[in-house]
Amino acid sequence: MNAKRYFGVLNDFVIMVEQGIHWLVDNVEGPLWDATIVILLGVGLFFTITTGFVQIRLFPHSLREMWFGREVQGDSLTPFQAFATGLASRVGVGNISGVATAIALGGPGAVFWMWLTALIGMSSAFAESSLAQLFKIKEADGSFRGGPAYYITQGIGSRWLAAAFAIALIFTFGFAFNAVQSNSIVEATRNAWLWDEHYVGMGLVLLTALIIFGGIKRIGKFSARIVPVMALVYLLIAVSILLIHYDRIPSVISLIIRSAFDFSAMAGGVFGAMLSKAMLLGIKRGLFSNEAGMGSAPNVAATADVKHPASQGLIQMLGVFVDTMVVCTCTAIIILLSDNYGGEQLQSISLTQNALKYHMGEFGLHFLAFILLLFAFSSIIGNYAYAESNIRFIKNNPVVVNLFRAMVLFFVYFGAVNSGGIVWAFADTVMAVMAMINLVSLIILSPIVWLLLKDYHRQAKQGIVPVLDIMLHPRLLKLRLDQRLWNRR
């Protein structure tokens, strides 16, 4: 009887939250995304041009920094662990369910706009993660903490704007994105094994609680182990399918590019006459998947121990490329090679499962359910890592942190028992708020980004390992940052 009463109260609370989210989506999402698209692409182009196309020019350095970042550097996260934790949130539902949703609702051309968002956004990713490293703080236990809330406070000097960003991130990653992950797990396991959403939701709550109460360092170690393995398995399956149908790949690529400029299906909102559904869905799902410029990855980038802030910026930039240009592309081509991807009868993870079933038989259906379970769960862990850092920025108090953890667990359950439509719409809305605050802040702090890039490139051209010595830069000495971390004398 007590158990029934408990679940009754829980379900009543779920319904109340759902009603609030419906109001938010109905009244805010459309106008908010009109502005977000302009700012997102504009800032990406701004950094692409002003950094001399850093995403192309220094791409080999990204690979080198990531590879040598596996070395252990004390008690803090290694650069590779920070990269893997960031990838844990990027590689997952966005690459599988998000790509499918974009294709189902926006057509094949949505993939092109995902590519463009990623390529332009790589420069924004470099900027935000470099700043996160520069303005990070050192904890009593020797670990590091930072992110947009910290470089907004110390670099811009605006505590209220930093707090607004932190709150937006907490809602986005701690609540909305984790609801998306659990929702996708429920859909995949229901399709494959007929699992009940309530039991799946409670199981995810239990597993998540076991991890998040272990702390950020455990999150980093968990992600560093599981992410490369699961990404490799998924990519091997994807590549094998592509190799079998290699002769059809050029026609699929051609279809994506042709469809990208088909404006027969227009988007809504103020810019509806200029944006196609393909463009809108591609940009939305591209941002959800690669997070470039959103302000999420810097929270983990700041936890790494590196010799130069730009080093981690390059590593996190690489994560955007791997996420969209590799993993998302593989998923998109698999779907477009299948017999059924048009219309709205199949959306989200069901469309991708249908495509794998087409290529691999029943095994594909079960395989994707299993791999998405791993992808999405690791994303829940990575999302929590981002949000926890910002909770501690607002109020680093054990009681507050534990209350936040309880809310995270609630939204994991909320996503499991609600429809995908409302969960994705909630994620889109809060994601746009968070991205806008961060992107405006990046523009304000752009001179510091240019200084860090110039210092890194100067040393790299000399054939030495780049090391930031803040004493050589009077401009940095005037900033409110922990100078002890970058004082090499």
Backbone torsions as a table, in degrees:
resi	resn	phi	psi	omega
1	MET	NA	-43.1	178.9
2	ASN	-63.4	-38.5	179.5
3	ALA	-64.3	-42.6	178.8
4	LYS	-63.3	-41.2	179.4
5	ARG	-64.2	-40.4	179.7
6	TYR	-61.6	-48.8	-178.9
7	PHE	-68.2	-29.7	175.8
8	GLY	-63.8	-45.3	177.6
9	VAL	-63.5	-41.8	-179.8
10	LEU	-62.2	-44.8	179.8
11	ASN	-66.3	-35.9	176.3
12	ASP	-63.0	-39.9	178.8
13	PHE	-67.3	-39.2	177.5
14	VAL	-59.7	-44.9	180.0
15	ILE	-63.1	-41.1	179.9
16	MET	-63.7	-44.2	178.8
17	VAL	-64.4	-41.1	179.6
18	GLU	-60.5	-41.0	179.0
19	GLN	-63.5	-41.1	177.7
20	GLY	-63.8	-39.3	179.6
21	ILE	-67.9	-40.1	177.0
22	HIS	-57.6	-43.7	179.3
23	TRP	-62.3	-44.5	-178.8
24	LEU	-60.9	-47.3	-177.9
25	VAL	-65.0	-45.1	-176.9
26	ASP	-63.5	-32.1	-172.6
27	ASN	-103.6	-16.3	-170.7
28	VAL	-120.6	-37.9	-166.9
29	GLU	-57.2	-48.9	-175.8
30	GLY	-58.2	-59.7	179.7
31	PRO	-60.8	-34.7	-178.7
32	LEU	-65.0	-40.8	-179.4
33	TRP	-73.7	-27.0	173.7
34	ASP	-56.4	-46.0	-179.2
35	ALA	-74.0	-37.7	-176.0
36	THR	-63.4	-40.6	-179.0
37	ILE	-61.0	-44.3	179.9
38	VAL	-62.4	-46.2	-177.5
39	ILE	-70.0	-42.1	-178.0
40	LEU	-60.5	-51.3	-179.6
41	LEU	-71.6	-35.4	-179.8
42	GLY	-64.6	-45.0	179.4
43	VAL	-67.4	-39.2	177.6
44	GLY	-60.8	-44.3	177.7
45	LEU	-66.3	-37.8	179.4
46	PHE	-59.0	-49.0	-179.0
47	PHE	-73.8	-31.7	177.0
48	THR	-59.9	-46.2	-177.4
49	ILE	-73.9	-46.9	-174.3
50	THR	-72.4	-20.0	176.5
51	THR	-97.1	6.9	179.8
52	GLY	68.0	39.0	-179.4
53	PHE	58.3	57.5	-176.9
54	VAL	-58.0	-32.3	-177.3
55	GLN	-67.1	-21.3	177.0
56	ILE	-100.2	-47.2	-174.3
57	ARG	-62.7	-40.4	-175.9
58	LEU	-110.7	21.1	179.2
59	PHE	-60.0	-42.4	176.9
60	PRO	-59.9	-33.5	177.1
61	HIS	-66.5	-33.3	176.9
62	SER	-60.6	-44.8	179.4
63	LEU	-63.4	-42.4	-178.7
64	ARG	-67.8	-42.7	179.6
65	GLU	-63.4	-40.4	-180.0
66	MET	-66.0	-43.1	-176.4
67	TRP	-66.3	-48.0	-179.2
68	PHE	-78.1	-8.2	177.0
69	GLY	-76.0	3.5	178.5
70	ARG	-78.8	-14.1	-177.1
71	GLU	-69.5	137.9	-178.9
72	VAL	-73.2	135.5	-178.5
73	GLN	-130.8	61.2	177.9
74	GLY	87.9	-151.3	-174.6
75	ASP	-83.6	-17.0	-178.7
76	SER	-78.9	170.3	177.2
77	LEU	-65.7	142.3	172.6
78	THR	-74.5	160.9	176.3
79	PRO	-55.8	-37.3	179.5
80	PHE	-67.7	-39.9	178.0
81	GLN	-63.9	-38.9	176.4
82	ALA	-65.2	-39.4	177.0
83	PHE	-63.3	-43.6	-179.2
84	ALA	-66.7	-37.8	178.2
85	THR	-66.6	-40.5	175.7
86	GLY	-63.8	-39.4	178.9
87	LEU	-68.1	-29.6	179.1
88	ALA	-60.1	-36.8	179.1
89	SER	-81.6	-33.7	-179.2
90	ARG	-73.7	-55.6	-176.2
91	VAL	-79.2	115.7	-179.0
92	GLY	167.0	-128.5	-175.3
93	VAL	-58.3	-37.8	179.9
94	GLY	-59.5	-35.8	-178.8
95	ASN	-77.3	-23.9	-174.4
96	ILE	-109.2	-61.0	-179.4
97	SER	-76.4	-41.6	-178.3
98	GLY	-64.3	-43.2	178.0
99	VAL	-61.8	-43.9	-179.8
100	ALA	-62.0	-43.2	179.1
101	THR	-62.5	-42.3	179.8
102	ALA	-61.8	-43.0	-179.5
103	ILE	-69.5	-42.9	-178.1
104	ALA	-62.3	-41.6	-175.1
105	LEU	-96.0	-28.7	-176.7
106	GLY	-111.5	-7.2	-179.4
107	GLY	85.3	173.3	-178.7
108	PRO	-56.5	-30.1	-177.9
109	GLY	-63.3	-19.3	178.5
110	ALA	-60.1	-29.0	-179.2
111	VAL	-64.8	-39.2	178.3
112	PHE	-59.1	-42.8	-178.6
113	TRP	-72.6	-24.5	170.7
114	MET	-66.5	-44.3	177.6
115	TRP	-58.6	-49.2	-176.6
116	LEU	-62.5	-42.6	178.4
117	THR	-59.1	-39.9	-179.5
118	ALA	-69.5	-47.4	-177.0
119	LEU	-62.3	-43.1	177.6
120	ILE	-70.4	-40.2	-175.6
121	GLY	-70.8	-17.0	178.7
122	MET	-58.5	-34.9	179.0
123	SER	-69.8	-36.5	176.1
124	SER	-66.6	-38.0	177.9
125	ALA	-63.0	-39.9	176.4
126	PHE	-61.0	-45.2	-176.6
127	ALA	-63.0	-49.7	-174.3
128	GLU	-68.2	-37.2	-178.6
129	SER	-76.8	-31.5	175.0
130	SER	-65.2	-43.1	177.9
131	LEU	-64.7	-38.6	179.4
132	ALA	-61.3	-39.0	177.9
133	GLN	-66.8	-44.4	-176.9
134	LEU	-62.1	-40.5	-173.4
135	PHE	-99.3	14.0	-179.3
136	LYS	-68.1	162.1	176.0
137	ILE	-121.8	157.5	-178.7
138	LYS	-103.7	130.0	180.0
139	GLU	-81.6	169.2	-179.5
140	ALA	-63.4	-29.7	-178.4
141	ASP	-86.3	5.0	177.9
142	GLY	94.6	-8.4	178.8
143	SER	-83.0	169.4	-177.7
144	PHE	-115.9	155.2	177.9
145	ARG	-144.2	142.6	-179.9
146	GLY	-178.8	-168.1	-178.2
147	GLY	140.9	-173.4	-178.6
148	PRO	-55.4	-38.2	-180.0
149	ALA	-59.7	-30.8	-178.5
150	TYR	-81.9	-43.1	-179.8
151	TYR	-76.8	-18.7	172.0
152	ILE	-71.9	-43.1	-179.7
153	THR	-67.2	-50.1	-173.2
154	GLN	-83.8	-33.3	-177.6
155	GLY	-87.2	-43.1	-179.8
156	ILE	-93.0	-29.9	-179.1
157	GLY	83.6	26.7	-177.8
158	SER	-118.1	99.9	179.1
159	ARG	-68.5	-38.2	-177.2
160	TRP	-68.4	-37.6	178.1
161	LEU	-68.3	-37.9	177.3
162	ALA	-63.5	-41.9	179.0
163	ALA	-65.6	-37.9	177.7
164	ALA	-62.7	-42.0	177.7
165	PHE	-64.2	-45.7	-178.5
166	ALA	-58.8	-41.6	178.8
167	ILE	-65.4	-42.5	179.2
168	ALA	-62.4	-40.5	179.3
169	LEU	-66.8	-40.5	179.7
170	ILE	-60.2	-44.5	178.0
171	PHE	-67.4	-38.2	-176.5
172	THR	-70.1	-56.2	-173.7
173	PHE	-89.6	-42.3	-178.0
174	GLY	-68.1	-33.4	-174.0
175	PHE	-113.4	-65.8	-171.2
176	ALA	-64.7	-50.7	-177.1
177	PHE	-66.0	-34.7	177.7
178	ASN	-69.4	-30.7	174.2
179	ALA	-65.6	-38.3	177.5
180	VAL	-62.9	-43.1	-179.6
181	GLN	-60.7	-49.9	-177.7
182	SER	-67.1	-34.2	177.0
183	ASN	-62.3	-41.7	179.7
184	SER	-68.5	-37.9	176.7
185	ILE	-61.0	-44.1	179.7
186	VAL	-60.9	-46.0	-179.0
187	GLU	-63.0	-43.2	-178.4
188	ALA	-67.0	-44.5	-178.0
189	THR	-73.2	-28.4	175.8
190	ARG	-68.2	-43.3	179.9
191	ASN	-63.3	-37.8	-174.4
192	ALA	-88.9	-42.2	-169.6
193	TRP	-128.2	4.5	178.4
194	LEU	60.0	34.1	179.7
195	TRP	-72.4	141.5	179.1
196	ASP	-75.5	135.8	-175.0
197	GLU	-64.1	-32.3	-178.8
198	HIS	-68.7	-42.6	178.7
199	TYR	-68.4	-40.2	177.4
200	VAL	-62.6	-43.5	179.3
201	GLY	-59.6	-46.4	-180.0
202	MET	-67.5	-34.7	176.4
203	GLY	-64.5	-42.1	178.0
204	LEU	-65.1	-38.2	177.1
205	VAL	-59.4	-44.8	-179.0
206	LEU	-65.1	-47.5	-179.2
207	LEU	-64.8	-40.1	178.7
208	THR	-64.1	-41.3	179.8
209	ALA	-61.4	-38.0	-179.2
210	LEU	-63.7	-33.9	-179.0
211	ILE	-83.2	-49.0	-170.3
212	ILE	-70.6	-21.1	175.9
213	PHE	-82.6	1.4	177.9
214	GLY	-91.6	-14.5	175.0
215	GLY	100.4	165.6	-173.9
216	ILE	-63.3	-35.5	-177.8
217	LYS	-67.7	-37.0	175.8
218	ARG	-66.3	-36.1	177.6
219	ILE	-60.6	-45.6	-179.7
220	GLY	-61.8	-43.8	179.8
221	LYS	-67.1	-40.2	178.6
222	PHE	-61.6	-46.6	-177.6
223	SER	-66.7	-40.8	-178.7
224	ALA	-61.7	-29.2	-179.9
225	ARG	-83.2	-46.3	-168.8
226	ILE	-88.0	-33.4	-175.2
227	VAL	-62.4	-50.8	-179.7
228	PRO	-60.0	-37.2	-177.7
229	VAL	-67.1	-50.7	-176.1
230	MET	-70.2	-35.2	177.1
231	ALA	-64.8	-39.8	-179.5
232	LEU	-66.2	-43.6	179.4
233	VAL	-61.1	-47.4	-179.8
234	TYR	-61.9	-43.6	-178.5
235	LEU	-67.3	-36.3	177.7
236	LEU	-62.0	-43.2	176.8
237	ILE	-62.6	-45.7	-178.1
238	ALA	-62.4	-46.2	-178.6
239	VAL	-64.4	-37.9	179.4
240	SER	-62.6	-39.2	177.4
241	ILE	-66.0	-42.4	179.4
242	LEU	-63.7	-37.8	179.7
243	LEU	-66.8	-38.3	178.8
244	ILE	-63.0	-36.8	-177.4
245	HIS	-110.1	32.4	-174.0
246	TYR	-57.9	-31.0	-177.3
247	ASP	-70.3	-18.2	-178.8
248	ARG	-97.4	-9.4	-176.6
249	ILE	-61.6	-44.3	178.8
250	PRO	-57.4	-38.7	179.7
251	SER	-68.4	-32.5	177.3
252	VAL	-68.3	-44.5	177.7
253	ILE	-60.6	-41.9	178.1
254	SER	-62.5	-40.1	178.1
255	LEU	-62.6	-41.6	179.2
256	ILE	-61.0	-45.9	-176.5
257	ILE	-69.4	-42.5	179.0
258	ARG	-62.2	-44.4	-176.7
259	SER	-69.5	-24.2	-177.9
260	ALA	-61.9	-27.5	-176.5
261	PHE	-111.3	24.7	174.1
262	ASP	-92.9	106.8	-175.5
263	PHE	-100.3	23.0	179.1
264	SER	-70.5	-32.1	176.6
265	ALA	-103.2	104.6	-173.1
266	MET	-92.9	153.1	176.5
267	ALA	-84.4	166.3	177.1
268	GLY	-90.3	-171.0	176.4
269	GLY	88.8	-176.5	-177.2
270	VAL	-60.5	-38.7	-176.8
271	PHE	-96.6	20.0	-176.9
272	GLY	-58.3	-29.7	-179.4
273	ALA	-76.1	-12.6	-178.6
274	MET	-110.7	-21.6	-175.6
275	LEU	-107.8	132.4	172.5
276	SER	-86.8	166.1	175.3
277	LYS	-62.1	-35.8	179.0
278	ALA	-60.0	-44.3	-179.1
279	MET	-66.1	-48.1	-177.5
280	LEU	-62.9	-47.8	-179.2
281	LEU	-67.9	-37.0	178.8
282	GLY	-64.3	-42.6	179.8
283	ILE	-68.2	-44.6	179.9
284	LYS	-60.7	-52.0	-176.8
285	ARG	-72.7	-27.4	174.9
286	GLY	-64.9	-44.5	178.5
287	LEU	-65.4	-41.4	178.9
288	PHE	-60.7	-39.5	-174.7
289	SER	-78.1	-52.6	-173.0
290	ASN	-94.0	-18.4	173.8
291	GLU	62.8	17.1	-176.5
292	ALA	-67.2	117.4	179.9
293	GLY	87.5	-5.0	-177.3
294	MET	-73.6	-27.7	-179.8
295	GLY	98.5	13.4	-178.5
296	SER	-91.4	-55.7	-177.4
297	ALA	-56.3	-33.1	178.6
298	PRO	-57.5	-26.5	-179.2
299	ASN	-64.5	-34.0	176.2
300	VAL	-89.9	-33.5	177.4
301	ALA	-56.7	-34.6	-178.3
302	ALA	-69.1	-20.8	-176.0
303	THR	-80.6	-9.6	-178.5
304	ALA	-81.3	154.5	177.9
305	ASP	-103.1	103.9	-178.4
306	VAL	-128.1	164.9	-178.4
307	LYS	-88.2	-20.1	179.4
308	HIS	-142.8	133.7	-179.0
309	PRO	-56.1	-36.4	-178.6
310	ALA	-66.0	-23.6	178.8
311	SER	-60.4	-47.5	179.4
312	GLN	-72.1	-28.6	174.6
313	GLY	-61.2	-42.3	178.5
314	LEU	-66.9	-38.0	179.8
315	ILE	-64.8	-45.6	-179.9
316	GLN	-69.3	-29.4	174.6
317	MET	-61.7	-38.6	178.4
318	LEU	-63.2	-34.4	179.3
319	GLY	-60.7	-36.8	178.0
320	VAL	-63.5	-43.1	-179.7
321	PHE	-63.5	-48.6	-178.7
322	VAL	-60.7	-42.6	-176.6
323	ASP	-62.0	-54.4	-171.6
324	THR	-90.5	-51.6	-173.1
325	MET	-72.2	-22.0	179.8
326	VAL	-105.3	-65.5	-171.9
327	VAL	-70.1	-49.1	-179.9
328	CYS	-61.6	-39.1	179.9
329	THR	-63.9	-42.4	177.8
330	CYS	-59.7	-46.1	179.0
331	THR	-61.4	-44.9	-178.3
332	ALA	-61.1	-45.0	-178.2
333	ILE	-66.7	-38.5	177.1
334	ILE	-59.0	-44.3	180.0
335	ILE	-65.2	-45.6	-176.0
336	LEU	-72.9	-15.5	175.0
337	LEU	-85.4	-9.1	-177.0
338	SER	-84.2	180.0	-174.5
339	ASP	-90.8	-7.0	-174.7
340	ASN	-150.9	101.7	175.3
341	TYR	-135.8	-5.2	-178.8
342	GLY	-88.2	158.0	178.5
343	GLY	81.3	178.9	-175.0
344	GLU	-110.4	11.4	-179.1
345	GLN	-72.6	-28.0	174.3
346	LEU	-119.2	122.3	179.4
347	GLN	-133.9	170.7	172.2
348	SER	54.7	-143.5	-173.8
349	ILE	-65.5	-26.2	179.5
350	SER	-60.6	-36.9	179.8
351	LEU	-66.6	-43.5	178.9
352	THR	-67.4	-39.7	177.1
353	GLN	-63.7	-39.3	177.6
354	ASN	-62.3	-39.7	179.9
355	ALA	-65.8	-43.4	179.4
356	LEU	-68.5	-34.2	175.7
357	LYS	-63.3	-38.6	177.2
358	TYR	-61.5	-41.6	-176.2
359	HIS	-83.8	-32.8	-169.3
360	MET	-123.9	0.9	-176.8
361	GLY	78.8	-161.2	-177.5
362	GLU	-59.5	-28.9	179.3
363	PHE	-57.8	-38.7	-179.0
364	GLY	-60.9	-38.5	178.8
365	LEU	-61.6	-47.3	-177.9
366	HIS	-74.5	-36.3	179.5
367	PHE	-61.1	-46.2	-177.4
368	LEU	-67.5	-34.5	176.9
369	ALA	-61.4	-41.3	-179.3
370	PHE	-69.5	-46.9	-175.9
371	ILE	-69.0	-35.2	178.2
372	LEU	-69.1	-32.1	175.4
373	LEU	-58.5	-42.2	178.5
374	LEU	-70.9	-47.3	179.4
375	PHE	-56.6	-53.5	-173.8
376	ALA	-67.0	-37.9	179.6
377	PHE	-67.0	-40.6	177.3
378	SER	-64.9	-31.9	176.9
379	SER	-67.7	-37.8	175.6
380	ILE	-59.2	-41.6	179.2
381	ILE	-65.4	-45.8	179.0
382	GLY	-64.6	-40.9	178.4
383	ASN	-60.6	-42.9	179.2
384	TYR	-61.3	-39.8	-179.3
385	ALA	-58.5	-42.5	178.1
386	TYR	-61.4	-49.1	-173.8
387	ALA	-67.2	-38.0	-178.6
388	GLU	-61.3	-40.8	179.3
389	SER	-58.2	-36.9	-178.0
390	ASN	-81.6	-29.2	171.4
391	ILE	-61.8	-43.3	-179.7
392	ARG	-68.2	-27.4	175.5
393	PHE	-66.6	-42.7	-179.0
394	ILE	-72.7	-48.5	-178.6
395	LYS	-154.3	99.9	-178.4
396	ASN	-83.3	73.6	-176.2
397	ASN	-130.2	132.2	-177.1
398	PRO	-56.0	-37.5	-179.5
399	VAL	-66.3	-44.8	179.4
400	VAL	-63.1	-43.7	180.0
401	VAL	-61.9	-43.1	-179.6
402	ASN	-68.4	-35.6	174.4
403	LEU	-64.4	-39.9	176.5
404	PHE	-61.9	-43.5	178.7
405	ARG	-60.0	-38.4	177.8
406	ALA	-63.2	-39.9	178.7
407	MET	-68.3	-36.6	175.7
408	VAL	-59.3	-46.3	-179.9
409	LEU	-63.1	-37.1	178.3
410	PHE	-62.1	-44.6	-177.2
411	PHE	-72.5	-25.8	170.8
412	VAL	-60.4	-43.6	178.1
413	TYR	-70.4	-40.4	-179.9
414	PHE	-56.7	-46.2	179.8
415	GLY	-64.3	-33.1	-178.0
416	ALA	-68.4	-33.1	-172.0
417	VAL	-105.5	5.6	179.9
418	ASN	-114.0	167.5	-179.4
419	SER	-72.3	151.6	179.9
420	GLY	-64.2	-32.2	-177.9
421	GLY	-60.1	-49.1	-177.7
422	ILE	-71.7	-33.6	-179.3
423	VAL	-67.1	-46.0	179.2
424	TRP	-66.0	-39.9	-179.7
425	ALA	-64.2	-39.9	176.7
426	PHE	-61.5	-44.0	179.8
427	ALA	-63.2	-43.6	179.7
428	ASP	-59.8	-40.4	-175.5
429	THR	-67.1	-53.1	-176.6
430	VAL	-72.2	-29.3	177.0
431	MET	-62.1	-39.8	-179.4
432	ALA	-65.5	-40.2	178.6
433	VAL	-61.1	-48.5	-178.2
434	MET	-61.9	-44.9	-178.1
435	ALA	-63.8	-41.3	-178.0
436	MET	-62.8	-43.1	179.4
437	ILE	-62.4	-44.4	-177.7
438	ASN	-67.9	-42.8	-176.4
439	LEU	-64.8	-41.1	176.6
440	VAL	-62.6	-39.7	179.3
441	SER	-65.5	-36.9	178.6
442	LEU	-63.1	-39.5	178.7
443	ILE	-62.8	-43.4	-179.6
444	ILE	-62.3	-38.2	-176.1
445	LEU	-94.3	9.6	-176.2
446	SER	-57.3	-36.9	178.1
447	PRO	-58.1	-33.1	178.6
448	ILE	-70.4	-38.1	176.9
449	VAL	-60.4	-45.4	179.5
450	TRP	-62.6	-39.0	179.0
451	LEU	-62.9	-45.3	-179.8
452	LEU	-63.8	-42.1	179.8
453	LEU	-64.8	-43.4	179.5
454	LYS	-62.5	-42.1	180.0
455	ASP	-65.3	-42.9	178.8
456	TYR	-63.5	-47.4	-176.1
457	HIS	-65.8	-36.4	178.8
458	ARG	-60.1	-45.0	-179.3
459	GLN	-71.8	-38.3	-179.9
460	ALA	-63.3	-38.2	179.1
461	LYS	-66.3	-26.3	178.8
462	GLN	-82.1	-3.3	178.0
463	GLY	80.7	18.7	178.8
464	ILE	-112.1	158.6	177.9
465	VAL	-71.2	120.2	-177.5
466	PRO	-62.3	130.5	178.4
467	VAL	-134.2	129.1	178.6
468	LEU	-84.4	121.5	172.5
469	ASP	-112.0	103.3	-173.4
470	ILE	-63.1	-22.0	-179.5
471	MET	-68.3	-16.5	178.1
472	LEU	-87.0	-2.8	-174.8
473	HIS	-129.5	90.8	-179.2
474	PRO	-55.0	-31.1	-179.2
475	ARG	-64.3	-38.3	179.4
476	LEU	-71.4	-29.8	179.5
477	LEU	-66.1	-21.5	-179.9
478	LYS	-83.0	-11.8	-177.5
479	LEU	-81.8	155.5	178.5
480	ARG	-88.1	75.6	177.8
481	LEU	-131.1	169.1	-179.6
482	ASP	-78.8	94.6	-174.7
483	GLN	-65.9	-23.1	-179.0
484	ARG	-62.5	-28.1	-178.4
485	LEU	-71.0	-23.1	-174.4
486	TRP	-123.6	12.3	176.9
487	ASN	-92.0	107.7	-174.9
488	ARG	-91.9	12.3	-176.7
489	ARG	-116.2	NA	NA
